[in-house]
Amino acid sequence: MNRFLKRGRQANASRNPALADPALVHLSEEYGIRSLHLGSSMVQSAMRIAAPNELQLAYTQCMMCFLLFCPRPKNVLMIGLGGGSLTKFVYWQLPTVNTTVIEINPQVVAVARSQFYVPADDERLEVLIAEGSEYIAAHPDSTDILMVDGFDDGRQVASLCTQAFYDQASEALTRNGVLVVNLLSRDGRVHEYLARLENSFAGRITTILAEPYGNLIVFAFKHAPTRAAWEELPATAKMLEKEFSLPFSKFAQKLPHRRPF
């Protein structure tokens, strides 16, 4: 989620009667960037039309920093599809990964595939229409990486930031799994969410402020990464930066270079 781009227009997709109050999906385009808005003027997802599989927004790039600690995941589970930026990046850049995406709004799925070029389901990708917290509760020990990016009208989805949800998120991770959560630093309740995450993960969390007064990305660890992993962050970041053409070094500089827990 990011700032609003002008020239918005409602997407050509019907509202889902199964949802009590589904967010209206709007698109905007400016300077070759197509953006998705869900229920507000905030940008939920953005895509450069000439390079649809690149990560356009800084916070999505930052969320990929789980690779600093888990460079070869087998399974990635995402809560919230949006325009599918992270889904596409993982699909095309990590070809050995199996990705499952949970999205509650069928309209979002339709627009992501028709306007943002999210691939069709295959043996490596499955997009399911479901409620994120319910899915997590029913799938313990199921994923190496859990990425949560769920907003409703510019606010955290209530069911995706409770103590129970973070407890279940911890249970959903495999032994060396990592939870990645997109929060807004200006949210008045952000410290409550961080306290819940610390409680669910026994203090094993660290954060990166992706943008000033904007996205705060939280990394929560099922088990603590080794001391060596922390000390080798600069070298690991340089290697990943070369492989994926993302600013891992810049993000790694914002992390402690000694294990903080």
N, C-alpha and C positions, 0 to 999 in steps of 0.2 A: 504494500500500500504506500502511495506517495502522493505528491501534490497534484492538483487538478490541472489538466490541460484543456484548453478552450475548444470550441467547435464540437461540443458533444452532440450525439444523436442516439436515439433509442435503437437498440439492436432489433433486427427483424426476426424475433423469436417470440413465441407465445408464452404467457405466464403459466405456471404450473398450478392447477387447481388443487393438487394434493397438499400443497403447502399453505399454511394459514395466512401468511403474509410474505410471500416470496419477494426478495429484493429485485427491483427493476434493474435490468442489465443495460448499461449504456456504453456506447463506444465514442471515442473521439480520435481525430487524426490531425497531426500538426508536424510539419518539418520531417515527414517520412516516418513518424512514430505513431503507431496505433495503440490506444490505451483502453483499458476496461475499467468501468466504474460500477460498483455494486451498491445501490441504494443511497449513494451520496456523491459529492463532487470529487472525493478522494480517488486517486489512481490506484487501483488494485493490482494491475498488471500492465506492462508496456512491452511492445515489440517493435523493433526496427524492421520495417517491411522488407527492406533489401537484405536483411540478415536475420531471418525469423527465429533461428535457433540459438542466437546469442542472448546473454543475460543483460538486459538494458538497464535495469534498476540496481543501484548499489546494494540495497538490502538483500536482493536475491543472490548477488555475487557473494556477499558476506555469509549467507546461510550455507553456502557450499564449503565453508571452512571446517565442516565436520571431517573433510578429507585430511586435515592436518593430524587427526587422531585415529581415523578409521579409513585408510586410503584404499582398501579393497573390500568394500561391503558386498554382501551377496544379495541382500534384500533392503529396499527402501520403501517406507510407507509414508504417504503424504496425506495430511488432512487439509482440504481446501485446494481446489484446482485453479480458480481464477482463470487467467489467460493461458495457463499451462507453461509458463516460462521455465520453472524448475523441472517440471515433468519432461519437457523437450530436451533440456540440457542434459539431464541424467540419461535419458533414452539414447541420445546421439553420442554423448561423450563417455559414457560408462556402459559399453555394450555387453558386459557380463552381468549386469545388475538386473534383478527382477523388481519392477516398480508397481506398487498398488496405490491408487489415488482414491480417496474418499471425498465425495462432493455431495452436498445435500440438495442442491438445486439443479434439476435437469436442464433448465434454461442455460445455466453457466456451461454445462458440458457441451450443449449444442453450439453455443457461440465460440467456445474454445476450439472446437474442431472445425467449424466453418470459417471463422475469422482469424484464428491464431495458429492454425495448422498443427494442432495436437494430433499425433498419429492415432490411427485406429487401434483397438485392442489386438494384441497378439500374444505370443508365448512369453514376452518380456514385459508387457504393459497391460494393466487392467484398471479401468476407471469404473468405480462402483458408485451408484447413487444410494447414499446411506447417511445416517447421522454419525459424526465422527466419534463422539464419546461412547456411543453404544457399540460401535465396531471395535474400538480399542478394548473395551471391557470384555468382549467376547474372544479376543485373540491374544492371550498372553504368550510371551516368549516367541514372538513371531517375526521380529524385524531387527536388523542391525542399526538402522537409522530411522527415526521417526521425526518428520518435519511438520510443524503445525503453523499454519498461516491462515487463521480464520477470523474474519471481521464481518460485522453486521452494522451497516450505517455508520461506519467510521469507528466502531467500538469492538472490543474483543467479544467474540461469541461467548455468551455466559457459560455454556456447558463445556467450553474448551479451556477454562482457566480456574476451575474449582480445585479444591484439595483432592477430591476423589478422582478427578480426571488425571491430575499429575501423578497420583499414586498408581493409577491404572496404566499410565504411560510408562512408568518405570517397569511395571510388570510385563508390558508388551515387548520390552527390549531384550535382546539376547545378552549374553554375559558381558561383552565389551561394547554394548550398544550406546548410542548417543541420541538424546532428544534435542532437537533444534526448534526453538520457538521464536516467532517474530512478535515482539511487543512494540508499543509506542512509548518512547521515553516521556512524552508530555501527558500521558494518561495519568489521571489523578490516583488511580489504583495500582499503578505499576509496581510499587513497593510491596503491596499485598501479594501480587502474583509471584514476585521474586521470593518472598518469604515462603510461600507455598511450595515453590520449586525446591528451595533449599531443604524444606522439611521432607519432601518426597524423595530427594536424592541425597540425604544425609550431608548436605552442604557441598556436594560435589558439582558446583555450577560455576561457570565463568561467562562473561558477557563482552560483547563488542558493540559500541555505538557506531552503527553504520553511517549515519548522517547526523549532523548537529540538530538537536531538537526534533529528531525523527525516529528512525527505526532502531530499536535496541534488540540485538540478537542474543539469545540465551542458548548456551550449550550445557546440557545436564548429562552427567555420565553415570551409567549403571554401576560401573566400577572405575576407580580412579586410573587415568592413564599413568604410565610409569614416569618416574623422574626424568629418565633419559628422553622420553617423548617431549616433555616440556623444554628441556635444555636444547633439543635439536629442532625446535620450532623454526628458527630462521632458515636453516638449511632445507628443512622439509618444505617450507613456504616457497623458496626459490625453485625447487624441483617442480612443485605443483604449478607454479606460475608459468614455467616454461612449457609444461604439458598442456595446460588448459587456457592459457592466455587470460588469466584473471589476476587481480592485484592481491594475491595471497600475502605477499611480503608486507604490504601496507596494513592489512588486517592483522597479521601476526604480531606486528609491532604494538598493537593495542592489547595483546594478551600478555600475562605474566610469563617470563621465561624460566620461572621455577614453579614447581607444582604448588598451587595456592591452597591445597587442602590435604 
